[in-house]
Amino acid sequence: MADTIRVVVVDDILETREHLAKLLSFETDIEVAGVAASGQEAIEIATRLTPDVVLMDINMPGMDGIATTEELGRTVPTAAVVMMSVQGEPDYLRRSMLAGAREFLVKPFSADELCAAIRGVYTREREKQGRMVSAQPAAATSALTVTTPREDGRVITLFSPKGGVGRTTLAVNLAVAMAADQGRSVALVDASFQFGDVGVLLNLNPKNKSVVDVLGDLAGGEGDAIVDNALISHSTGIKVLLAPPSPEMAELVTTDHIRRIVERLRATHDVVIVDTAPVFQDATLALLDLSDQVLGLLTLEITNIKNIRLFLEVADQLGYGADKVRLVLNRADSAYGIRVADVENSIGRKVDHTVVSDGRTVVYALNRGVPFVWSNKQTQVSQDVLALARAVAGDAAVVAPPDKAPAQRKLFAWR
């Protein structure tokens, strides 16, 4: 029999409290344990009843939902808050999550949305508490056992100043290649926080778990180990941290969050693969600074080549050496009319790695949600990604790209 989720409803409007209580009364696994008309009353009731979930209205006279949530985090830390508001602006969302809320619902919402939010936060909190309990015996044992400190892993970030170059596809397959082919522990981070597609390529749903689930805890001063709770174990052997489920939540992720998340994953995995957004912003720059190696992606299209040239100029100004920034030519195919030598002559440096163009294999794998290095390892595109994985991991020499004939013309002659 499933556990009953005990809920306290907090809203200063009587009709709203009654409506929510009635909606939840039809659910066999949810019980309305109490109702409150103010923030102070909510704290008193929650302290006495210790509910699993608190439905909290954000706008209340006196102590509002933000202040009440912060106080509940101190007095009843096991109660997960679902914030409710008629305002859907990012500022309300940010303040709610920083106060410790686990979910945010914009009024009006359906009964299905309400119940899904309650069940979702309840499940995540139970999982988090279960991991904390199971970790205690291990911590006690480790005090009596001499262990060798773990060497920190490498952070490899994929970046392109222009979208549509296959960055996410390559990040996913590179992560799987390192885990399956090399037996490394790999964490894959979808840092394209607004419109991340890692979950789509791996058939994972960010509404179940995502980076949003750790932001309130990190802001509240909890240990970085809380990051482990948001990781999703994929069947290919990698651990995945997904981007937020909706674009407006991207603003919740600060550079401090990014630093703490990446450093935690670096400490617990051999390799951290990070997929970024194709824009220069604070989050992207923080990730590039934290990286041991940056893979700059380009394709044989003149706009992509121009943009990667500009990126290299910025990277040089930031003090990134050639050993940190490696160039990866994706969809390498001379049929496009631009040769690798033309590209190198234009940008002023060699291309370090190439991945062949194979649209049929790549798109078929994408539509199935199965990485092609896992499902179709024998294809040339999979072999190229496996070679790239070995090279960036330091297990193989960099393979010289094909077509090194002297350039016959110079691209971007106006620069």
ChimeraX attribute file (.defattr): number of C-alpha atoms within 10 A of each C-alpha:
attribute: neighborCount
match mode: 1-to-1
recipient: residues
	/A:1	4
	/A:2	6
	/A:3	8
	/A:4	12
	/A:5	19
	/A:6	20
	/A:7	26
	/A:8	25
	/A:9	23
	/A:10	29
	/A:11	25
	/A:12	19
	/A:13	13
	/A:14	12
	/A:15	10
	/A:16	14
	/A:17	19
	/A:18	13
	/A:19	11
	/A:20	18
	/A:21	19
	/A:22	12
	/A:23	14
	/A:24	17
	/A:25	13
	/A:26	11
	/A:27	13
	/A:28	11
	/A:29	15
	/A:30	18
	/A:31	17
	/A:32	18
	/A:33	19
	/A:34	17
	/A:35	22
	/A:36	22
	/A:37	17
	/A:38	22
	/A:39	28
	/A:40	16
	/A:41	15
	/A:42	25
	/A:43	20
	/A:44	14
	/A:45	18
	/A:46	24
	/A:47	15
	/A:48	10
	/A:49	15
	/A:50	20
	/A:51	21
	/A:52	23
	/A:53	27
	/A:54	27
	/A:55	28
	/A:56	29
	/A:57	27
	/A:58	26
	/A:59	18
	/A:60	18
	/A:61	11
	/A:62	10
	/A:63	15
	/A:64	18
	/A:65	28
	/A:66	24
	/A:67	16
	/A:68	22
	/A:69	31
	/A:70	19
	/A:71	17
	/A:72	25
	/A:73	19
	/A:74	10
	/A:75	15
	/A:76	19
	/A:77	16
	/A:78	17
	/A:79	25
	/A:80	25
	/A:81	31
	/A:82	25
	/A:83	25
	/A:84	25
	/A:85	18
	/A:86	13
	/A:87	14
	/A:88	14
	/A:89	11
	/A:90	15
	/A:91	13
	/A:92	16
	/A:93	24
	/A:94	20
	/A:95	14
	/A:96	26
	/A:97	26
	/A:98	20
	/A:99	24
	/A:100	27
	/A:101	30
	/A:102	27
	/A:103	20
	/A:104	21
	/A:105	21
	/A:106	13
	/A:107	12
	/A:108	9
	/A:109	11
	/A:110	11
	/A:111	14
	/A:112	10
	/A:113	10
	/A:114	18
	/A:115	15
	/A:116	13
	/A:117	20
	/A:118	24
	/A:119	15
	/A:120	16
	/A:121	23
	/A:122	21
	/A:123	13
	/A:124	18
	/A:125	20
	/A:126	13
	/A:127	14
	/A:128	15
	/A:129	13
	/A:130	11
	/A:131	14
	/A:132	14
	/A:133	11
	/A:134	10
	/A:135	11
	/A:136	11
	/A:137	10
	/A:138	10
	/A:139	11
	/A:140	10
	/A:141	10
	/A:142	11
	/A:143	9
	/A:144	8
	/A:145	9
	/A:146	8
	/A:147	8
	/A:148	6
	/A:149	6
	/A:150	10
	/A:151	11
	/A:152	15
	/A:153	19
	/A:154	21
	/A:155	24
	/A:156	26
	/A:157	26
	/A:158	26
	/A:159	30
	/A:160	27
	/A:161	21
	/A:162	18
	/A:163	15
	/A:164	11
	/A:165	21
	/A:166	15
	/A:167	22
	/A:168	23
	/A:169	19
	/A:170	19
	/A:171	25
	/A:172	27
	/A:173	22
	/A:174	25
	/A:175	32
	/A:176	32
	/A:177	30
	/A:178	25
	/A:179	21
	/A:180	18
	/A:181	14
	/A:182	14
	/A:183	12
	/A:184	19
	/A:185	19
	/A:186	27
	/A:187	28
	/A:188	27
	/A:189	29
	/A:190	27
	/A:191	27
	/A:192	23
	/A:193	26
	/A:194	17
	/A:195	16
	/A:196	23
	/A:197	21
	/A:198	26
	/A:199	19
	/A:200	15
	/A:201	18
	/A:202	21
	/A:203	15
	/A:204	18
	/A:205	15
	/A:206	21
	/A:207	16
	/A:208	15
	/A:209	23
	/A:210	24
	/A:211	28
	/A:212	24
	/A:213	25
	/A:214	25
	/A:215	26
	/A:216	21
	/A:217	21
	/A:218	20
	/A:219	16
	/A:220	15
	/A:221	8
	/A:222	13
	/A:223	12
	/A:224	17
	/A:225	15
	/A:226	19
	/A:227	22
	/A:228	17
	/A:229	20
	/A:230	21
	/A:231	21
	/A:232	20
	/A:233	13
	/A:234	13
	/A:235	10
	/A:236	15
	/A:237	18
	/A:238	22
	/A:239	24
	/A:240	27
	/A:241	27
	/A:242	28
	/A:243	28
	/A:244	26
	/A:245	21
	/A:246	13
	/A:247	14
	/A:248	17
	/A:249	19
	/A:250	21
	/A:251	14
	/A:252	22
	/A:253	19
	/A:254	14
	/A:255	15
	/A:256	13
	/A:257	18
	/A:258	19
	/A:259	15
	/A:260	16
	/A:261	22
	/A:262	23
	/A:263	16
	/A:264	18
	/A:265	28
	/A:266	20
	/A:267	15
	/A:268	19
	/A:269	20
	/A:270	21
	/A:271	23
	/A:272	27
	/A:273	29
	/A:274	26
	/A:275	28
	/A:276	26
	/A:277	23
	/A:278	17
	/A:279	15
	/A:280	13
	/A:281	9
	/A:282	11
	/A:283	21
	/A:284	21
	/A:285	15
	/A:286	15
	/A:287	24
	/A:288	25
	/A:289	15
	/A:290	18
	/A:291	21
	/A:292	16
	/A:293	23
	/A:294	28
	/A:295	23
	/A:296	21
	/A:297	26
	/A:298	32
	/A:299	26
	/A:300	22
	/A:301	13
	/A:302	14
	/A:303	12
	/A:304	19
	/A:305	24
	/A:306	19
	/A:307	16
	/A:308	22
	/A:309	20
	/A:310	14
	/A:311	17
	/A:312	20
	/A:313	13
	/A:314	12
	/A:315	17
	/A:316	13
	/A:317	10
	/A:318	12
	/A:319	10
	/A:320	17
	/A:321	13
	/A:322	14
	/A:323	9
	/A:324	16
	/A:325	23
	/A:326	19
	/A:327	23
	/A:328	23
	/A:329	25
	/A:330	22
	/A:331	19
	/A:332	22
	/A:333	18
	/A:334	13
	/A:335	8
	/A:336	11
	/A:337	9
	/A:338	17
	/A:339	20
	/A:340	24
	/A:341	21
	/A:342	22
	/A:343	26
	/A:344	18
	/A:345	16
	/A:346	19
	/A:347	20
	/A:348	11
	/A:349	14
	/A:350	17
	/A:351	21
	/A:352	18
	/A:353	24
	/A:354	26
	/A:355	23
	/A:356	17
	/A:357	17
	/A:358	15
	/A:359	11
	/A:360	9
	/A:361	18
	/A:362	20
	/A:363	13
	/A:364	13
	/A:365	20
	/A:366	17
	/A:367	13
	/A:368	13
	/A:369	16
	/A:370	21
	/A:371	27
	/A:372	25
	/A:373	27
	/A:374	16
	/A:375	12
	/A:376	16
	/A:377	15
	/A:378	11
	/A:379	14
	/A:380	16
	/A:381	23
	/A:382	25
	/A:383	17
	/A:384	18
	/A:385	27
	/A:386	23
	/A:387	22
	/A:388	25
	/A:389	22
	/A:390	19
	/A:391	16
	/A:392	20
	/A:393	17
	/A:394	10
	/A:395	12
	/A:396	12
	/A:397	11
	/A:398	14
	/A:399	13
	/A:400	12
	/A:401	17
	/A:402	14
	/A:403	11
	/A:404	13
	/A:405	10
	/A:406	11
	/A:407	15
	/A:408	10
	/A:409	13
	/A:410	14
	/A:411	18
	/A:412	11
	/A:413	7
	/A:414	5
	/A:415	6
